[in-house]
């Protein structure tokens, strides 16, 4: 009798799983620009069957990540443009929805937003590597499906030489000390720790990445390799000093007269920031000479990453696996260079949110583009679909595999964006981004930008009576998404109300 009862319970559980999976993968008809009838909310498909992997064999995947790279920095990386952009798909509206190093990397490690993975900041009780559950790190998906896995470079902030190694990596070569120094740093060495005092960090990451590719390709097994670079992040010495990132010797004479693209933005050193959120209102104008020097240094250090992309493609080709490998290139967050007087990240402006995203690989049309509003949270779900593995927990992103392979896919019309803090509950400003609006608040201070008439985010409409209905609609979406998980993070809410005709007036 006990056996029969257990058998019946297992059948009932299986049927429940099928029912939930069916409900969670209902797709909306039409594109994200269409509204849900009567203002109702519709869900979009977030993951695909493991059968979605293309090709007779199991494809490989290499994920190249930079640190603090602006989306327009890619214009100055000719090798990457030739080998990835021209040979793959570029996503022109990609963002890092939590634009700070550690939360962004935790999203990439888990496929989840910070409310679900626990990492809200770089430091504090809700920040750093210690806030992540290392058993819920997506490398285990690939390991458990027969993939060789290798990690090289910068992991999460605060990861040290005595911290646990995430179990899903066949090879683990993470930076541990001098992580931001470029020329004096230590790596785990896959169990044989190494200190480097006469090497350039990008070159070491490049060499170790290519070694993993050669060794894994020789094994005949499919592989996943993450090459997470430090560049173009500013330098921090082991003693704590901060300065411009040092270029490799052959790049020190480059871009000396390069005009920062931010100088051409109307928002550069914005003359009146009195209506902006509090984290911008107190700022003095950014010194043009300092911004220009930082821009030059950043572009210089990215040249070594550009060459590393070239040598990666060469290595894959030499090993005979290039045509079976997806190569993904992105950054953990964007970076502001004087827009709204601000230099840095961890703010909810488009300069900090926007990141480059390019994917090359089997079935992807060379030179193609997509304007889907994608985020870094979508990448783990995408990697799972491309390699034919199943996520082992609920992910908050949507697989981009259909778009990469030339299919039309429904997509969310509202994206959660957020920042954290080291104190209190760990949250700062949280909001939403649509194809027209950028909205956020920390409960007392906020912003609302209308990109249709104000693409440079110069006028904060948060207290504009003409936008009262817009603000109310966006706040409803924000309230729902700050607690989202899985498919509830990927909804079609429908149209936002139009502002009243008063919106044509200048508002300060």
Secondary structure as the mmCIF struct_conf table of DSSP 4:
data_model
#
loop_
_struct_conf.conf_type_id
_struct_conf.id
_struct_conf.beg_label_comp_id
_struct_conf.beg_label_asym_id
_struct_conf.beg_label_seq_id
_struct_conf.end_label_comp_id
_struct_conf.end_label_asym_id
_struct_conf.end_label_seq_id
HELX_RH_AL_P HELX_RH_AL_P1 UNK A 2 UNK A 24
TURN_TY1_P TURN_TY1_P1 UNK A 25 UNK A 25
BEND BEND1 UNK A 29 UNK A 30
TURN_TY1_P TURN_TY1_P2 UNK A 32 UNK A 33
BEND BEND2 UNK A 34 UNK A 34
HELX_LH_PP_P HELX_LH_PP_P1 UNK A 35 UNK A 36
HELX_RH_3T_P HELX_RH_3T_P1 UNK A 37 UNK A 39
STRN STRN1 UNK A 42 UNK A 43
HELX_RH_3T_P HELX_RH_3T_P2 UNK A 50 UNK A 52
BEND BEND3 UNK A 55 UNK A 57
HELX_LH_PP_P HELX_LH_PP_P2 UNK A 58 UNK A 59
STRN STRN2 UNK A 60 UNK A 66
BEND BEND4 UNK A 67 UNK A 68
HELX_RH_3T_P HELX_RH_3T_P3 UNK A 71 UNK A 76
HELX_RH_AL_P HELX_RH_AL_P2 UNK A 78 UNK A 80
HELX_RH_PI_P HELX_RH_PI_P1 UNK A 81 UNK A 85
TURN_TY1_P TURN_TY1_P3 UNK A 86 UNK A 87
BEND BEND5 UNK A 88 UNK A 88
STRN STRN3 UNK A 89 UNK A 91
TURN_TY1_P TURN_TY1_P4 UNK A 92 UNK A 93
STRN STRN4 UNK A 95 UNK A 95
BEND BEND6 UNK A 97 UNK A 98
BEND BEND7 UNK A 100 UNK A 100
HELX_RH_AL_P HELX_RH_AL_P3 UNK A 101 UNK A 110
BEND BEND8 UNK A 111 UNK A 112
HELX_RH_AL_P HELX_RH_AL_P4 UNK A 114 UNK A 117
STRN STRN5 UNK A 121 UNK A 121
BEND BEND9 UNK A 122 UNK A 124
TURN_TY1_P TURN_TY1_P5 UNK A 125 UNK A 126
STRN STRN6 UNK A 127 UNK A 127
BEND BEND10 UNK A 128 UNK A 128
HELX_RH_3T_P HELX_RH_3T_P4 UNK A 129 UNK A 131
BEND BEND11 UNK A 132 UNK A 132
TURN_TY1_P TURN_TY1_P6 UNK A 134 UNK A 135
BEND BEND12 UNK A 136 UNK A 136
TURN_TY1_P TURN_TY1_P7 UNK A 138 UNK A 138
HELX_RH_AL_P HELX_RH_AL_P5 UNK A 139 UNK A 143
TURN_TY1_P TURN_TY1_P8 UNK A 144 UNK A 146
STRN STRN7 UNK A 148 UNK A 153
BEND BEND13 UNK A 156 UNK A 156
TURN_TY1_P TURN_TY1_P9 UNK A 157 UNK A 158
TURN_TY1_P TURN_TY1_P10 UNK A 161 UNK A 162
BEND BEND14 UNK A 163 UNK A 163
HELX_LH_PP_P HELX_LH_PP_P3 UNK A 164 UNK A 166
TURN_TY1_P TURN_TY1_P11 UNK A 167 UNK A 168
BEND BEND15 UNK A 170 UNK A 170
STRN STRN8 UNK A 171 UNK A 177
BEND BEND16 UNK A 178 UNK A 178
TURN_TY1_P TURN_TY1_P12 UNK A 179 UNK A 181
BEND BEND17 UNK A 182 UNK A 184
STRN STRN9 UNK A 185 UNK A 187
HELX_RH_3T_P HELX_RH_3T_P5 UNK A 189 UNK A 191
BEND BEND18 UNK A 192 UNK A 192
STRN STRN10 UNK A 194 UNK A 196
BEND BEND19 UNK A 197 UNK A 199
HELX_RH_AL_P HELX_RH_AL_P6 UNK A 201 UNK A 219
TURN_TY1_P TURN_TY1_P13 UNK A 220 UNK A 220
BEND BEND20 UNK A 221 UNK A 221
STRN STRN11 UNK A 223 UNK A 228
TURN_TY1_P TURN_TY1_P14 UNK A 231 UNK A 232
BEND BEND21 UNK A 233 UNK A 233
HELX_LH_PP_P HELX_LH_PP_P4 UNK A 234 UNK A 234
STRN STRN12 UNK A 235 UNK A 236
TURN_TY1_P TURN_TY1_P15 UNK A 238 UNK A 239
STRN STRN13 UNK A 242 UNK A 243
HELX_LH_PP_P HELX_LH_PP_P5 UNK A 244 UNK A 248
HELX_RH_3T_P HELX_RH_3T_P6 UNK A 249 UNK A 251
TURN_TY1_P TURN_TY1_P16 UNK A 252 UNK A 253
BEND BEND22 UNK A 254 UNK A 255
TURN_TY1_P TURN_TY1_P17 UNK A 256 UNK A 257
HELX_LH_PP_P HELX_LH_PP_P6 UNK A 258 UNK A 260
HELX_RH_3T_P HELX_RH_3T_P7 UNK A 261 UNK A 264
BEND BEND23 UNK A 265 UNK A 265
TURN_TY1_P TURN_TY1_P18 UNK A 266 UNK A 267
STRN STRN14 UNK A 268 UNK A 268
TURN_TY1_P TURN_TY1_P19 UNK A 269 UNK A 269
BEND BEND24 UNK A 271 UNK A 271
TURN_TY1_P TURN_TY1_P20 UNK A 274 UNK A 275
BEND BEND25 UNK A 276 UNK A 276
HELX_RH_AL_P HELX_RH_AL_P7 UNK A 278 UNK A 281
TURN_TY1_P TURN_TY1_P21 UNK A 282 UNK A 282
HELX_LH_PP_P HELX_LH_PP_P7 UNK A 283 UNK A 287
HELX_RH_AL_P HELX_RH_AL_P8 UNK A 288 UNK A 318
TURN_TY1_P TURN_TY1_P22 UNK A 319 UNK A 320
HELX_RH_3T_P HELX_RH_3T_P8 UNK A 322 UNK A 324
STRN STRN15 UNK A 325 UNK A 331
BEND BEND26 UNK A 332 UNK A 332
STRN STRN16 UNK A 336 UNK A 337
BEND BEND27 UNK A 338 UNK A 338
STRN STRN17 UNK A 339 UNK A 339
TURN_TY1_P TURN_TY1_P23 UNK A 340 UNK A 341
STRN STRN18 UNK A 343 UNK A 344
BEND BEND28 UNK A 345 UNK A 349
HELX_RH_AL_P HELX_RH_AL_P9 UNK A 350 UNK A 353
STRN STRN19 UNK A 354 UNK A 354
STRN STRN20 UNK A 357 UNK A 360
TURN_TY1_P TURN_TY1_P24 UNK A 362 UNK A 363
HELX_LH_PP_P HELX_LH_PP_P8 UNK A 364 UNK A 365
TURN_TY1_P TURN_TY1_P25 UNK A 366 UNK A 367
STRN STRN21 UNK A 368 UNK A 370
STRN STRN22 UNK A 375 UNK A 375
TURN_TY1_P TURN_TY1_P26 UNK A 376 UNK A 376
HELX_RH_AL_P HELX_RH_AL_P10 UNK A 377 UNK A 387
TURN_TY1_P TURN_TY1_P27 UNK A 388 UNK A 388
BEND BEND29 UNK A 392 UNK A 393
BEND BEND30 UNK A 397 UNK A 397
HELX_RH_AL_P HELX_RH_AL_P11 UNK A 401 UNK A 404
TURN_TY1_P TURN_TY1_P28 UNK A 405 UNK A 406
BEND BEND31 UNK A 413 UNK A 413
STRN STRN23 UNK A 415 UNK A 420
BEND BEND32 UNK A 422 UNK A 423
TURN_TY1_P TURN_TY1_P29 UNK A 424 UNK A 425
BEND BEND33 UNK A 426 UNK A 426
STRN STRN24 UNK A 427 UNK A 433
BEND BEND34 UNK A 435 UNK A 436
STRN STRN25 UNK A 437 UNK A 441
BEND BEND35 UNK A 442 UNK A 444
STRN STRN26 UNK A 446 UNK A 450
TURN_TY1_P TURN_TY1_P30 UNK A 451 UNK A 453
TURN_TY1_P TURN_TY1_P31 UNK A 455 UNK A 456
BEND BEND36 UNK A 459 UNK A 459
TURN_TY1_P TURN_TY1_P32 UNK A 462 UNK A 463
HELX_RH_3T_P HELX_RH_3T_P9 UNK A 465 UNK A 467
HELX_RH_AL_P HELX_RH_AL_P12 UNK A 468 UNK A 481
TURN_TY1_P TURN_TY1_P33 UNK A 482 UNK A 483
HELX_RH_3T_P HELX_RH_3T_P10 UNK A 486 UNK A 489
BEND BEND37 UNK A 490 UNK A 490
STRN STRN27 UNK A 491 UNK A 492
HELX_LH_PP_P HELX_LH_PP_P9 UNK A 495 UNK A 500
HELX_RH_3T_P HELX_RH_3T_P11 UNK A 501 UNK A 504
BEND BEND38 UNK A 505 UNK A 505
#
